[in-house]
Amino acid sequence: MWKNFCRWMLYKRMRWTADVTVDIPKRCIFCLAPHTSNWDFIIGQLYSGAEGMKNNFLMKKEWFFWPLGGLFKRLGGIPVWRDKKTSLTDNLAKTALEQDTFRLCITPEGTRSLNTEWKKGFYFIAQKAQIPVLLYGVDYQKKRIQCTMSFVPTGNIEEEMHMVKQYYKDFKGKYPENFSIGEEESGE
């Protein structure tokens, strides 16, 4: 019933489409960009529901208040304490290695505001666990969710982050002025 509702809402009512050509393994990281609005969460949850996928996501701890905290945890939310100096990437990589199924969605910008310095936690988690990163783009202009590329990090972070940013350069977020791939936009 939930799957049917999500399919109806996302694809029929809201008229979004999906172009996903990459197989989704049991253990992976979903790298999602651009992230410019809270609507990205709603679109992502509708897409996951429509496709029958269960995945986790990181969210700042401030969102985990009553009554939303319980809902976010049930949906797969993992609260992040930004002020604590813990090795979240190490802990998540260890969890990925220990579980049969591990799917984690991370927005590399780390914020809905303009940020030219992307966070690399998604890369390090995938590298340590030796699992693929699936590049998911959300394009509000075309009303399309796209994933046509994946890779397993090799440790050549500069080259691979450049590749990731180039993949996202043409996607239009809900608020395009809040999205930047940083120095890569100038062709460097």
C-alpha positions in Angstrom: 0.0 0.0 0.0 2.8 2.4 0.9 4.7 1.6 -2.3 1.5 2.2 -4.4 0.9 5.5 -2.6 4.5 6.7 -3.1 4.4 5.7 -6.8 1.1 7.5 -7.3 2.3 10.6 -5.5 5.7 10.9 -7.0 5.2 9.7 -10.6 1.5 10.5 -11.3 0.5 13.4 -9.1 3.9 15.2 -8.9 4.9 14.0 -12.4 8.5 13.1 -11.6 10.4 10.5 -13.6 13.4 8.3 -12.7 16.3 7.5 -14.9 18.3 4.9 -12.9 20.6 2.6 -14.9 22.8 1.5 -12.0 22.0 -1.7 -10.1 21.4 -1.2 -6.4 23.6 -3.5 -4.4 22.7 -4.6 -0.8 25.6 -2.5 0.6 26.2 1.0 -0.9 26.3 4.7 -0.3 23.8 6.9 -2.1 25.5 10.3 -2.8 22.6 12.7 -3.4 22.9 16.2 -4.8 22.0 19.0 -5.2 20.6 19.5 -1.7 19.0 22.9 -1.6 15.6 22.4 0.1 13.8 20.3 2.7 11.7 19.1 -0.3 14.8 17.0 -1.2 14.0 14.8 1.8 10.3 14.4 0.8 11.2 13.6 -2.8 13.8 11.1 -1.6 11.4 9.4 0.8 8.8 9.2 -1.9 11.3 7.7 -4.4 12.6 5.2 -1.8 9.0 4.2 -1.0 8.0 4.0 -4.7 10.9 1.7 -5.5 10.5 -0.4 -2.4 14.0 0.6 -1.0 14.9 0.9 2.6 17.9 3.1 3.4 19.3 5.2 6.1 20.2 8.9 6.0 22.2 11.3 8.2 20.5 14.3 9.7 21.6 16.8 12.2 20.5 15.9 15.8 18.4 19.1 16.1 15.7 17.5 14.0 15.3 14.5 16.4 12.9 16.2 18.8 9.5 14.9 19.8 7.4 13.9 17.8 9.5 14.1 14.7 12.5 12.2 16.2 10.6 8.9 16.4 9.4 9.3 12.8 12.8 10.2 11.4 14.4 7.2 13.2 11.6 4.9 11.8 12.3 6.2 8.3 16.0 5.4 8.8 17.4 8.6 10.2 20.7 8.6 12.0 21.3 11.7 14.2 24.6 13.5 13.7 26.2 15.5 16.6 28.3 18.0 14.7 30.0 19.3 17.9 31.2 15.8 19.0 34.6 14.7 17.8 33.8 11.1 17.1 34.8 9.1 14.0 31.4 8.8 12.4 32.9 7.6 9.1 34.8 4.8 10.9 31.7 3.7 12.8 29.5 3.7 9.7 32.2 1.8 7.7 32.4 -0.8 10.4 28.6 -1.1 10.4 28.6 -1.5 6.6 31.1 -4.3 6.9 29.1 -6.1 9.6 25.7 -5.9 8.0 24.3 -7.9 5.1 22.3 -4.8 4.0 23.7 -1.3 4.4 22.3 1.6 2.3 23.1 5.1 3.4 22.1 8.3 1.7 24.4 11.3 2.2 24.3 14.8 0.8 27.9 15.8 0.2 27.1 19.5 0.5 26.1 18.8 4.1 23.7 21.8 4.1 20.9 23.3 2.1 22.8 26.6 1.9 25.4 27.4 -0.7 28.6 25.4 0.1 31.5 25.1 -2.3 33.4 22.9 0.0 31.8 19.5 -0.1 32.2 17.0 2.7 34.0 13.8 1.9 32.5 11.5 4.6 30.5 9.5 2.0 33.8 8.8 0.1 35.7 7.7 3.2 32.9 5.4 4.4 32.7 3.7 1.0 36.5 3.5 0.7 36.9 1.9 4.2 34.0 -0.5 3.6 34.9 -1.2 0.0 31.4 -0.5 -1.2 30.1 1.4 -4.2 29.0 5.0 -4.2 25.9 5.5 -6.4 25.6 9.1 -7.7 21.9 10.2 -7.4 20.9 13.6 -8.8 17.7 15.4 -8.2 16.7 17.8 -11.0 13.7 20.0 -10.2 13.8 21.7 -13.6 13.3 18.4 -15.4 11.5 16.7 -12.5 13.9 13.8 -12.7 15.8 11.5 -10.3 18.8 10.2 -12.0 21.5 7.6 -11.2 23.7 6.6 -14.2 27.1 6.3 -12.5 28.7 4.5 -9.6 32.2 3.8 -8.4 34.1 2.2 -5.6 36.6 4.7 -4.1 40.3 3.8 -4.8 41.9 6.4 -2.6 42.6 8.9 -5.4 40.3 11.4 -3.7 41.2 14.5 -5.8 40.5 12.8 -9.1 37.4 11.0 -7.9 35.8 14.0 -6.2 36.4 16.0 -9.4 34.5 13.2 -11.3 31.7 13.3 -8.7 31.3 17.1 -8.9 31.3 17.0 -12.7 28.5 14.4 -12.7 26.3 16.9 -10.8 27.2 20.1 -12.6 24.1 20.2 -14.8 21.5 19.3 -12.1 19.1 22.0 -11.0 18.1 22.0 -7.3 14.9 23.5 -6.1 16.9 26.6 -5.3 19.7 26.5 -8.0 21.4 29.6 -6.4 22.2 27.4 -3.3 24.1 24.8 -5.3 27.7 24.9 -6.4 30.3 22.3 -7.3 33.0 24.8 -6.2 36.2 25.4 -8.1 35.2 22.7 -10.6 32.6 25.1 -12.2 35.4 27.1 -13.7 36.7 24.0 -15.5 39.8 23.6 -13.2 
